[in-house]
Amino acid sequence: MSGRGEVQDGLQIVDWSNRLLVLTLDCLEIDAANAGELRAITCDAVAADADVALDLSELQYIDSAGLGALLALLRQLNAGDTS
């Protein structure tokens, strides 16, 4: 995964450079309908050993599937942290 402005189900990659993935959510909610996409995008970042920043400023609703996706990301990032 590389580049700028990639959009999948309201999830937009703002910048992917220098091992930093900045992900902003163009959608108002994370739920069972798009949590899988969030997991897929962030899984690529973890596989590439990148740092991840999430912009959730537009988020108005998150259900348990969305929280699960964020917690899975946190666990993956922490598992790769060797410092």
C-alpha positions as YAML, in Angstrom:
chain: A
units: angstrom
residues:
- id: 1
  name: MET
  ca: [0.00, 0.00, 0.00]
- id: 2
  name: SER
  ca: [1.39, 3.35, -0.93]
- id: 3
  name: GLY
  ca: [0.35, 6.73, -2.08]
- id: 4
  name: ARG
  ca: [-2.11, 9.40, -1.20]
- id: 5
  name: GLY
  ca: [-5.86, 9.77, -1.13]
- id: 6
  name: GLU
  ca: [-6.87, 6.11, -1.38]
- id: 7
  name: VAL
  ca: [-10.50, 5.69, -0.36]
- id: 8
  name: GLN
  ca: [-12.26, 2.51, 0.73]
- id: 9
  name: ASP
  ca: [-15.76, 2.74, 2.24]
- id: 10
  name: GLY
  ca: [-15.24, 6.24, 3.61]
- id: 11
  name: LEU
  ca: [-11.78, 5.51, 4.97]
- id: 12
  name: GLN
  ca: [-9.19, 7.74, 3.36]
- id: 13
  name: ILE
  ca: [-5.45, 7.38, 3.54]
- id: 14
  name: VAL
  ca: [-4.24, 10.95, 3.78]
- id: 15
  name: ASP
  ca: [-0.53, 10.21, 3.69]
- id: 16
  name: TRP
  ca: [1.65, 7.14, 3.53]
- id: 17
  name: SER
  ca: [5.29, 8.09, 3.65]
- id: 18
  name: ASN
  ca: [8.37, 7.67, 5.80]
- id: 19
  name: ARG
  ca: [6.78, 4.70, 7.61]
- id: 20
  name: LEU
  ca: [3.84, 6.83, 8.78]
- id: 21
  name: LEU
  ca: [0.27, 6.03, 7.80]
- id: 22
  name: VAL
  ca: [-2.14, 8.88, 8.53]
- id: 23
  name: LEU
  ca: [-5.68, 7.60, 8.22]
- id: 24
  name: THR
  ca: [-8.64, 9.94, 8.34]
- id: 25
  name: LEU
  ca: [-12.23, 8.77, 8.44]
- id: 26
  name: ASP
  ca: [-14.51, 10.47, 5.93]
- id: 27
  name: CYS
  ca: [-17.41, 8.47, 7.30]
- id: 28
  name: LEU
  ca: [-19.43, 9.47, 10.35]
- id: 29
  name: GLU
  ca: [-19.49, 6.00, 11.83]
- id: 30
  name: ILE
  ca: [-17.51, 2.82, 12.19]
- id: 31
  name: ASP
  ca: [-19.76, -0.19, 12.49]
- id: 32
  name: ALA
  ca: [-20.08, -3.75, 11.26]
- id: 33
  name: ALA
  ca: [-20.51, -2.48, 7.69]
- id: 34
  name: ASN
  ca: [-17.04, -0.92, 7.44]
- id: 35
  name: ALA
  ca: [-14.99, -2.26, 10.37]
- id: 36
  name: GLY
  ca: [-13.55, -4.95, 8.12]
- id: 37
  name: GLU
  ca: [-12.19, -2.32, 5.74]
- id: 38
  name: LEU
  ca: [-10.57, -0.49, 8.65]
- id: 39
  name: ARG
  ca: [-8.94, -3.72, 9.77]
- id: 40
  name: ALA
  ca: [-7.69, -4.47, 6.24]
- id: 41
  name: ILE
  ca: [-6.15, -1.03, 5.77]
- id: 42
  name: THR
  ca: [-4.47, -0.93, 9.16]
- id: 43
  name: CYS
  ca: [-3.30, -4.55, 8.84]
- id: 44
  name: ASP
  ca: [-1.26, -3.49, 5.78]
- id: 45
  name: ALA
  ca: [0.34, -0.72, 7.83]
- id: 46
  name: VAL
  ca: [1.28, -3.12, 10.62]
- id: 47
  name: ALA
  ca: [2.72, -5.59, 8.08]
- id: 48
  name: ALA
  ca: [4.84, -2.76, 6.66]
- id: 49
  name: ASP
  ca: [6.08, -1.89, 10.17]
- id: 50
  name: ALA
  ca: [4.66, 1.63, 9.89]
- id: 51
  name: ASP
  ca: [3.57, 4.05, 12.56]
- id: 52
  name: VAL
  ca: [-0.15, 4.82, 12.45]
- id: 53
  name: ALA
  ca: [-2.04, 8.03, 13.22]
- id: 54
  name: LEU
  ca: [-5.85, 8.03, 13.13]
- id: 55
  name: ASP
  ca: [-7.90, 11.18, 12.61]
- id: 56
  name: LEU
  ca: [-11.27, 10.46, 14.22]
- id: 57
  name: SER
  ca: [-12.43, 14.09, 14.35]
- id: 58
  name: GLU
  ca: [-15.44, 13.46, 12.07]
- id: 59
  name: LEU
  ca: [-16.49, 10.26, 13.83]
- id: 60
  name: GLN
  ca: [-19.92, 10.49, 15.43]
- id: 61
  name: TYR
  ca: [-20.68, 6.83, 16.16]
- id: 62
  name: ILE
  ca: [-18.73, 3.64, 16.75]
- id: 63
  name: ASP
  ca: [-20.21, 0.26, 17.62]
- id: 64
  name: SER
  ca: [-18.58, -2.82, 19.11]
- id: 65
  name: ALA
  ca: [-17.30, -3.97, 15.69]
- id: 66
  name: GLY
  ca: [-15.57, -0.61, 15.21]
- id: 67
  name: LEU
  ca: [-14.08, -0.70, 18.70]
- id: 68
  name: GLY
  ca: [-12.92, -4.23, 18.00]
- id: 69
  name: ALA
  ca: [-11.12, -3.05, 14.86]
- id: 70
  name: LEU
  ca: [-9.35, -0.28, 16.80]
- id: 71
  name: LEU
  ca: [-8.40, -2.65, 19.62]
- id: 72
  name: ALA
  ca: [-7.09, -5.19, 17.11]
- id: 73
  name: LEU
  ca: [-4.92, -2.45, 15.58]
- id: 74
  name: LEU
  ca: [-3.60, -1.48, 19.01]
- id: 75
  name: ARG
  ca: [-2.77, -5.09, 19.85]
- id: 76
  name: GLN
  ca: [-0.97, -5.60, 16.54]
- id: 77
  name: LEU
  ca: [1.04, -2.42, 16.96]
- id: 78
  name: ASN
  ca: [1.98, -3.29, 20.53]
- id: 79
  name: ALA
  ca: [2.96, -6.82, 19.54]
- id: 80
  name: GLY
  ca: [5.42, -5.39, 17.03]
- id: 81
  name: ASP
  ca: [6.87, -2.88, 19.49]
- id: 82
  name: THR
  ca: [10.32, -4.09, 20.50]
- id: 83
  name: SER
  ca: [11.50, -0.87, 22.14]
...
